[in-house]
Amino acid sequence: AMADKDVKSVKNGGKAKSGKQKKGSKVDEDSEKLTKDVYKKLSEYMNAEVRASTHEYQLIGKLNLVAANRYKKMQEKAAKLNNFLLTLDEKCQKLVPYLQQIDALHANVEKLEKVTGQLDKYTKELEQQFRDVYSK
């Protein structure tokens, strides 16, 4: 009920219609002063909230720019890496015939080693036979 009187007092320019109070009374003036103070502080609070929100949005905007720059750098690095891998793949493809020749050469060397081993064994057997024949 008291709050209703304060609101009516504010609506009427601080002049209460109550029969208990006279126009321009001390209570009316205090009520008006308090009401104005409340509205002033509420306005300051709301302005501070709006400023804080504005600062937050500015910060988010800056963070978005930083993130966008990082993603752009990552994209550039990925493109460079992709080009490097394509170049490396081309070089590997050019090496394939040489690697096949090396494999063929290795297979021939293995065959030669096998033949050499057989020849060495045969030579040792001949030498033994020769010793057996002339040592008697």
FIGU-243089 format. One record per residue (C-alpha): residue number from 1; residue in three letters; x, z, y. Coordinates in steps of 0.5 Angstrom, whole numbers. Each point is the difference from the previous one (the first is absolute). Layout:
<rs>
<r pos="NUM" code="ALA" u="X" w="Z" v="Y"/>
...
</rs>
This chain:
<rs>
<r pos="1" code="ALA" u="0" w="0" v="0"/>
<r pos="2" code="MET" u="6" w="2" v="5"/>
<r pos="3" code="ALA" u="3" w="-7" v="-2"/>
<r pos="4" code="ASP" u="-6" w="-4" v="2"/>
<r pos="5" code="LYS" u="0" w="4" v="7"/>
<r pos="6" code="ASP" u="7" w="-2" v="1"/>
<r pos="7" code="VAL" u="-2" w="-8" v="-2"/>
<r pos="8" code="LYS" u="-6" w="0" v="4"/>
<r pos="9" code="SER" u="5" w="3" v="6"/>
<r pos="10" code="VAL" u="5" w="-5" v="-1"/>
<r pos="11" code="LYS" u="-6" w="-6" v="0"/>
<r pos="12" code="ASN" u="-3" w="3" v="6"/>
<r pos="13" code="GLY" u="7" w="0" v="4"/>
<r pos="14" code="GLY" u="1" w="7" v="-2"/>
<r pos="15" code="LYS" u="-6" w="3" v="3"/>
<r pos="16" code="ALA" u="-4" w="4" v="-5"/>
<r pos="17" code="LYS" u="-8" w="0" v="0"/>
<r pos="18" code="SER" u="0" w="7" v="-3"/>
<r pos="19" code="GLY" u="-4" w="5" v="4"/>
<r pos="20" code="LYS" u="5" w="5" v="-2"/>
<r pos="21" code="GLN" u="6" w="-4" v="4"/>
<r pos="22" code="LYS" u="0" w="-2" v="8"/>
<r pos="23" code="LYS" u="2" w="-6" v="2"/>
<r pos="24" code="GLY" u="8" w="0" v="1"/>
<r pos="25" code="SER" u="1" w="6" v="-4"/>
<r pos="26" code="LYS" u="6" w="3" v="-3"/>
<r pos="27" code="VAL" u="-2" w="-1" v="-7"/>
<r pos="28" code="ASP" u="-2" w="-8" v="2"/>
<r pos="29" code="GLU" u="7" w="-1" v="3"/>
<r pos="30" code="ASP" u="4" w="3" v="-6"/>
<r pos="31" code="SER" u="-4" w="-4" v="-5"/>
<r pos="32" code="GLU" u="1" w="-6" v="4"/>
<r pos="33" code="LYS" u="7" w="1" v="1"/>
<r pos="34" code="LEU" u="1" w="2" v="-8"/>
<r pos="35" code="THR" u="-4" w="-7" v="-1"/>
<r pos="36" code="LYS" u="4" w="-4" v="4"/>
<r pos="37" code="ASP" u="7" w="3" v="-3"/>
<r pos="38" code="VAL" u="-3" w="-1" v="-7"/>
<r pos="39" code="TYR" u="-2" w="-7" v="1"/>
<r pos="40" code="LYS" u="7" w="-1" v="4"/>
<r pos="41" code="LYS" u="4" w="3" v="-6"/>
<r pos="42" code="LEU" u="-4" w="-4" v="-5"/>
<r pos="43" code="SER" u="1" w="-6" v="4"/>
<r pos="44" code="GLU" u="8" w="1" v="0"/>
<r pos="45" code="TYR" u="-1" w="2" v="-8"/>
<r pos="46" code="MET" u="-3" w="-7" v="-1"/>
<r pos="47" code="ASN" u="5" w="-4" v="4"/>
<r pos="48" code="ALA" u="6" w="4" v="-3"/>
<r pos="49" code="GLU" u="-3" w="-3" v="-7"/>
<r pos="50" code="VAL" u="-1" w="-7" v="3"/>
<r pos="51" code="ARG" u="7" w="0" v="2"/>
<r pos="52" code="ALA" u="3" w="3" v="-7"/>
<r pos="53" code="SER" u="-4" w="-5" v="-3"/>
<r pos="54" code="THR" u="3" w="-6" v="4"/>
<r pos="55" code="HIS" u="7" w="3" v="-1"/>
<r pos="56" code="GLU" u="-2" w="0" v="-8"/>
<r pos="57" code="TYR" u="-2" w="-7" v="1"/>
<r pos="58" code="GLN" u="6" w="-2" v="4"/>
<r pos="59" code="LEU" u="4" w="3" v="-6"/>
<r pos="60" code="ILE" u="-3" w="-3" v="-5"/>
<r pos="61" code="GLY" u="1" w="-7" v="3"/>
<r pos="62" code="LYS" u="7" w="2" v="1"/>
<r pos="63" code="LEU" u="0" w="2" v="-7"/>
<r pos="64" code="ASN" u="-3" w="-7" v="-2"/>
<r pos="65" code="LEU" u="5" w="-4" v="4"/>
<r pos="66" code="VAL" u="6" w="4" v="-4"/>
<r pos="67" code="ALA" u="-3" w="-2" v="-7"/>
<r pos="68" code="ALA" u="-2" w="-7" v="2"/>
<r pos="69" code="ASN" u="8" w="-1" v="2"/>
<r pos="70" code="ARG" u="2" w="4" v="-6"/>
<r pos="71" code="TYR" u="-5" w="-5" v="-4"/>
<r pos="72" code="LYS" u="3" w="-6" v="3"/>
<r pos="73" code="LYS" u="7" w="2" v="-1"/>
<r pos="74" code="MET" u="-2" w="1" v="-8"/>
<r pos="75" code="GLN" u="-3" w="-7" v="0"/>
<r pos="76" code="GLU" u="6" w="-3" v="3"/>
<r pos="77" code="LYS" u="5" w="4" v="-5"/>
<r pos="78" code="ALA" u="-5" w="-2" v="-6"/>
<r pos="79" code="ALA" u="0" w="-8" v="3"/>
<r pos="80" code="LYS" u="8" w="1" v="0"/>
<r pos="81" code="LEU" u="0" w="3" v="-7"/>
<r pos="82" code="ASN" u="-4" w="-6" v="-3"/>
<r pos="83" code="ASN" u="4" w="-5" v="3"/>
<r pos="84" code="PHE" u="6" w="3" v="-3"/>
<r pos="85" code="LEU" u="-3" w="1" v="-7"/>
<r pos="86" code="LEU" u="-2" w="-8" v="1"/>
<r pos="87" code="THR" u="7" w="-2" v="2"/>
<r pos="88" code="LEU" u="3" w="5" v="-6"/>
<r pos="89" code="ASP" u="-5" w="-3" v="-5"/>
<r pos="90" code="GLU" u="2" w="-7" v="2"/>
<r pos="91" code="LYS" u="7" w="2" v="-1"/>
<r pos="92" code="CYS" u="-2" w="3" v="-7"/>
<r pos="93" code="GLN" u="-3" w="-7" v="-2"/>
<r pos="94" code="LYS" u="6" w="-4" v="2"/>
<r pos="95" code="LEU" u="4" w="5" v="-4"/>
<r pos="96" code="VAL" u="-4" w="-1" v="-6"/>
<r pos="97" code="PRO" u="4" w="-7" v="-3"/>
<r pos="98" code="TYR" u="6" w="4" v="1"/>
<r pos="99" code="LEU" u="-2" w="6" v="-4"/>
<r pos="100" code="GLN" u="-3" w="-5" v="-5"/>
<r pos="101" code="GLN" u="7" w="-3" v="-1"/>
<r pos="102" code="ILE" u="3" w="7" v="0"/>
<r pos="103" code="ASP" u="-4" w="2" v="-6"/>
<r pos="104" code="ALA" u="2" w="-7" v="-3"/>
<r pos="105" code="LEU" u="7" w="1" v="1"/>
<r pos="106" code="HIS" u="-1" w="7" v="-3"/>
<r pos="107" code="ALA" u="-3" w="-2" v="-6"/>
<r pos="108" code="ASN" u="5" w="-5" v="-1"/>
<r pos="109" code="VAL" u="6" w="5" v="1"/>
<r pos="110" code="GLU" u="-4" w="5" v="-5"/>
<r pos="111" code="LYS" u="0" w="-6" v="-5"/>
<r pos="112" code="LEU" u="7" w="-1" v="1"/>
<r pos="113" code="GLU" u="2" w="7" v="-1"/>
<r pos="114" code="LYS" u="-4" w="0" v="-7"/>
<r pos="115" code="VAL" u="4" w="-7" v="-2"/>
<r pos="116" code="THR" u="7" w="3" v="3"/>
<r pos="117" code="GLY" u="-2" w="7" v="-5"/>
<r pos="118" code="GLN" u="-1" w="-5" v="-6"/>
<r pos="119" code="LEU" u="6" w="-4" v="1"/>
<r pos="120" code="ASP" u="4" w="7" v="1"/>
<r pos="121" code="LYS" u="-3" w="2" v="-6"/>
<r pos="122" code="TYR" u="2" w="-6" v="-4"/>
<r pos="123" code="THR" u="7" w="-1" v="3"/>
<r pos="124" code="LYS" u="1" w="7" v="-3"/>
<r pos="125" code="GLU" u="-2" w="-2" v="-6"/>
<r pos="126" code="LEU" u="4" w="-6" v="-1"/>
<r pos="127" code="GLU" u="6" w="5" v="3"/>
<r pos="128" code="GLN" u="-1" w="4" v="-6"/>
<r pos="129" code="GLN" u="-1" w="-5" v="-5"/>
<r pos="130" code="PHE" u="7" w="-3" v="3"/>
<r pos="131" code="ARG" u="3" w="7" v="-1"/>
<r pos="132" code="ASP" u="-3" w="0" v="-7"/>
<r pos="133" code="VAL" u="3" w="-6" v="-2"/>
<r pos="134" code="TYR" u="7" w="0" v="3"/>
<r pos="135" code="SER" u="1" w="7" v="-2"/>
<r pos="136" code="LYS" u="-1" w="-1" v="-8"/>
</rs>
